[in-house]
Amino acid sequence: MINNQTKRNVFYYSLLMVTLVPLIGLPALSTISFPFDQSLLLGIAIFAGGFGHVFSTACVYADKSVREVMKPMKLRFYVLPLICLVVTGAALIWGSKLHVAQSMIAGLFIIHLCWLHFHYQRQNYGIVAFIAASTGQRVPRQMSTILLLPAAAGLLAIMPSLVRAAMENESLFVEYQNVMFMLACVLYMSGVFATLYIAMQHREAFTEPRVAIFTILSFLFFAPPIALRNSDYAFWSYALAHGFQYLLMVFTMAGGTGPSRYLRLKIILAFGISVAGGCLFALLLRRLYGNQALFICGIILTWVHFVLDARLWRMSDPGARKLLRERFGFLFS
């Protein structure tokens, strides 16, 4: 029988590995000018960590305990996803006939990027707070806001390249790109100094090395957009780190201390099916490239993932907190 200390170490080092490998590996490939689209392994990683992790949220519906947490919020957890799935099905059938102004799609994509980076950093803050709670400490509340500064910096630095690529228009943001990059650098350094100040004021919260390490990683997350010229490597370095963090957390919850062996296998099977579903949807998007309605549905389904996660992993919610402390019991024992 594996003891809790061993489980804690395996979990922490696994979380560290899935974060650091893409954050370091992709920038390293960029420095040697390795072609981004010529690696099968990288392609598989993008399908699984990028698209698969979004759909892996669906596996929690196979867990009765999670459904109990969802029950008071049927509109959020049942009605909204069902509507989006129906709309996506309609887009598959009739979407090719829909034509939307490029300016509207660009605006929607910019909103998506803003929410995406907020979502990424909220997960980072959640991991830091989660690890701190497992050591009996609490992260200062100000960190929730301060950690948004490097996320905003990464967003500003990479937004011009991502929007131009998505819209296939090289003229977008050209006149603003230098100003946006300078502002990104200012925001990033402001976040660094603000964090150092908070850490000095609340030293007890950061004395545990693992809390300090993941706080630092929350900043390193958004260094690639500022440091790299290749936007593909820059974006996917932290997008994959986020995705694999999430997959590890969901997989750990599925195999946690609460469920019976049968339920655990059922949830893990649902996990595998949902990740595979996300990869298939990504392939469908590539195959039907140019279908504006399907592109919009892809964004909306990602937003559903944001909305569901915002409640399922919220430690301030009594139901979610009870479930998470049960499933991650090895961290809190």
GIPETA-V589281 format. One record per run of one state. SS is the DSSP state (H for helix, E for strand, - for the rest). FROM is the first residue (numbers start at 0). TO is the last residue. Records with the same first field share a line. If there is no record, write none. Layout:
BEGIN
SS: FROM-TO / FROM-TO
END
This chain:
BEGIN
-: 0-2 / 31-34 / 38-38 / 62-62 / 97-100 / 134-140 / 167-175 / 201-201 / 206-207 / 220-222 / 227-229 / 254-259 / 287-290 / 312-316 / 327-327 / 332-332
H: 3-30 / 35-37 / 39-61 / 63-96 / 101-133 / 141-166 / 176-200 / 202-205 / 208-219 / 223-226 / 230-253 / 260-286 / 291-311 / 317-326 / 328-331
END
